């Protein structure tokens, strides 16, 4: 079931870190440190403070964007550390990420039409 458009729109615009986490989780579930590495490799954030990062994850869980995974079977070999908490995108989180991507795409198209960006 698709969440109501008003509920999705109430989360926009997303903070850059929230959007980066949703992007990272769009492929598969991940643990916190794996999320940090991907976000940093993508160039979004040179340095993430652990307190801010995990506070953001907690807020995203409370908003229903992500959830903690309980599936041990998807965990990669070597990642069996029981202390690691794995997260995955919820259907609501996927809908919000898609809406944010569309919002950003519209902004880029507008910037191109104003010749702020090359085509």
FENNORRA-V170735 format. One record per residue. SS is DSSP state (@ for helix, = for strand, . for the rest). OMEGA is omega in whole degrees, 0 to 359 (none if undefined). BURIAL is b if it has 9 or more other ideal C-beta (glycine too) atoms within 8 Angstrom, else e. Layout:
[[SS,OMEGA,BURIAL] [SS,OMEGA,BURIAL]]
This chain:
[[.,180,e] [.,178,e] [.,178,b] [.,182,e] [@,181,e] [@,179,e] [@,177,b] [@,182,b] [@,181,e] [.,180,e] [.,184,b] [.,351,b] [.,179,e] [.,171,b] [.,182,e] [@,181,e] [@,179,b] [@,180,b] [@,179,b] [@,178,b] [@,178,b] [@,177,b] [@,181,b] [@,181,b] [@,181,b] [.,178,e] [.,186,e] [.,176,e] [.,182,b] [=,172,b] [=,187,b] [@,183,b] [@,177,e] [@,177,e] [@,180,b] [@,181,b] [@,181,e] [@,180,b] [@,179,b] [@,179,b] [@,179,e] [.,176,e] [.,181,e] [.,183,e] [.,179,b] [.,183,e] [.,177,e] [.,177,b] [.,183,e] [@,181,e] [@,179,e] [@,181,b] [@,182,b] [@,174,b] [@,177,e] [@,177,b] [@,179,b] [@,180,e] [@,179,e] [@,175,b] [@,180,b] [@,179,e] [.,179,e] [.,180,e] [.,179,b] [=,175,b] [=,176,e] [=,181,e] [.,177,b] [.,183,e] [.,177,e] [.,187,e] [.,182,e] [.,183,e] [.,183,e] [.,175,e] [.,182,e] [.,179,e] [.,187,e] [.,179,e] [.,184,e] [.,180,e] [.,181,e] [.,177,b] [.,181,e] [=,182,b] [=,175,b] [=,178,b] [=,172,b] [.,174,b] [@,177,e] [@,178,b] [@,178,b] [@,179,b] [@,178,b] [@,179,b] [@,178,b] [@,179,e] [@,179,b] [@,178,b] [@,178,e] [@,178,e] [@,179,b] [@,178,e] [@,179,e] [@,179,e] [@,178,e] [@,178,b] [@,178,e] [@,178,e] [@,177,b] [@,180,b] [@,178,e] [.,179,e] [.,173,e] [.,177,e] [.,176,e] [.,178,e] [.,none,e]]
